[in-house]
Amino acid sequence: MSILSFQNVSKGFGTGIQRNEVLQNISLDVAQGEFIAILGFSGTGKSTLMNLIAGLDVPDSGTVSFKGAPIKGPGPERGLVFQSYSLMPWLTVGGNVGLAVDAVFPKLDKAERNAKIDHYVGMVGLSHAKSRRPSELSGGMRQRVSVARALAMNPEMLLLDEPLSALDALTRANLADEILDIWEKDKKTCILITNDVDEAVLLADRIIPLNPDGTLGAPVTVNIPRPRDRSAMNDDAQFKALRVKVTNYLMDVGIAAKVEDTCALPKVTPIHSLPAVVDEAQEGGIEQRYLNFSQLHKIYPTPKGPLTVVEDFDLKVNKGEFISLIGHSGCGKSTVLTMAAGLNPISKGAIRLDGWNVEGADPERAVVFQSPNLFPWLTAKENVAIGVDKVYPRASHAERQDVIEYYLERVGLADSMDKLAASMSNGMKQRIGIARAFALSPKLLLLDEPFGMLDSLTRWELQEVLMEVWSRTKVTAICVTHDVDEAILLADRVVMMTNGPQATIGKIIDVKLPRPRTRKALLEHPDYYKYRAEVLDFLEEYEHGSKPKSKPTTIAAE
């Protein structure tokens, strides 16, 4: 029996030439107790679809029905959890959940009310934090409060609008597991909006892609038996097959159709070869142990005494090697990177690059941050030119323009060089950041979660851009990431850090997958899941703190 039905639903915004058709001819039936994952990417209309179900918006044509009756507005039978927490900051955890209890059960006496609040706060594992206010909670805990508040309305359908996307990888995985546990207890109908393929496969009975043109793709049934174990799925043949199928579909319809008001990711030969000034800047340098982290420590003073964040970080990197640095939030990955960039003083030990100690910031070490940090009033060209003018002071103006245009072309911005940064999407801005870093012709490229703020499709797209440009320059590179697939896709070696404080290298694996690499080819390579299992097993060892379940293997770098 269908509890929710879309019949030829279309929805758009604006008028005339400004009209944007977001959803087109959507027809969908959801069975009672079913868990549906709507999988799509930024701008495809996922939240618009969710707003129609929640009754926060109405279709332009067609009907959205709940239990056979058209939806005409919000109702307690449809509990909604947004991407942002939307909590009342002056209320405690119990107070925020109590708002929902009071709205749905206004006649409860004090004892019954408190019992209900305790029940739902306990369901999301926050009994110990019931009296805390949102400002005292982590992002994951705040989102748990949002889930508890929605559950407290005792809805017949739970609507989850990308509730996990703002969380770090570990918190996201843990909260996804909790949502799955809650769903399995009473089998409420659940609709999840997500841009994460693994999340959709883990949670859903059916995955329904939302195409860039606002239509629905063919539903994919997830036949993996329940209960599903996140770790075990890495070795599950059905999981692997579904992952490949859904990822390939999204890349085919998404990347092919994605438009950011710029040209498509180029496969054309650039209008000129690598500029001579770049060739000259890349000459020379030692090959072995080109970058040397020696007994590196980072210690911060605190009122309770010195706090050692990173301890005995020892790593030798050869020239042209690509290193991925991975670990849980707070393990010191970015601290190591900022010390290598010269932006954070070294407390003890040393970093040597090309035979010289790293001291202070220098354009020979280019950094791409999670946020692109552009000057919004400058064009793409002008943002890149700031570094290029400094690095090539003896080059002619024409030669410097050649460098700027070459790298902007390489990252797919050939048609957008003269656009202001302020007018660009986050994905386009990050392309400029990548172009700017490569245009410095650095000895060392440092990437600090460069795609962490982007949706999955844009992230996949820019990973391939990064690999294409890196394959031409072979600059020595270190990328900090929390994404296991990204770490393996990019790297020659994956360096795994233990949890802090006193974080250090716990394990290093050599990734001997052929280059050039693509995400599609990677998912189908027979060794890919072996590497993935190694990294996941290590992260699981440190999931609950700085001490592993058992001592991990430390492999010294060559």
RAWOFEN-V366945 format. One line per field, one symbol per residue. phi: phi as a letter, one per 20 degrees, with the letter a starting at -180 (. if undefined). psi: psi as a letter, one per 40 degrees, with the letter a starting at -180 (. if undefined). Layout:
phi = ???
psi = ???
//
This chain:
phi = .eecbdclecbbcnclfefceecclecbddffnedddedacgnenfffgfffffnebcffbncdddlndgfdrfbffceddefefleefedfgfffffgffffecfdffgffffffggffffgdmcgfdgeeegfedfgfffffffffffffflffcdddelfdfedfgffffffffffffffffclffccdebddffffffeeecdcfdffendeeffdeeefgdfddgffffdeffffffffffffffffeeffdfcdmbffgfcefffbfgggffgffefnnfeelfcceclfcccdfcgeofdeecclfcbdcefneddddcrfgnengffffffffnecfeebnbcdclncffbmfaffdecdefdfleefedfggffffgfffffdfeffgffffgfgfgffffendgecfdefgfedffffffffgffffffflffbddcdlfdfedfgfffgfffffgfffffedlffbcdebdefffgfgeeecddddffeflfbfeacceedefdfdcfgfffdffegffffffffffffgdfdqedffbffeddfff
psi = hhdhhhhfhihiiiibeehhhdhhfhhhhhiheihhhhhaiheeeddddddddeeeiiidiiihihfehhheiiieeghhhididfihdeiiddddddddddddgeeiiddddddddddddddeffdeedeiideeiidddddddddddddeefidhhhhgfeedeiidddddddddddddddedefihhhhhiehdddddddidihhihideeiiihihhhehiiihhdddddehddddddddddddddddddddehhffiiihieihieiihiddddddeiaiidifdhhhhfhihhhiideihhhdhhfhhhhhiheihhhhiiiheeeddddddddeeehihdiaihhhfeihhhiiieegihhidhefihdeiiddddddddddddgdeiiddddddddddddddeffdeedeiiddeiidddddddddddddeefidhhhhgfeedeiiddddddddddddddddddfihihhhiehdddddddidihhhiiiiifiahdihhhhfiiiiiidddddehdededdddddddddddedeaehidihihhhii.
//
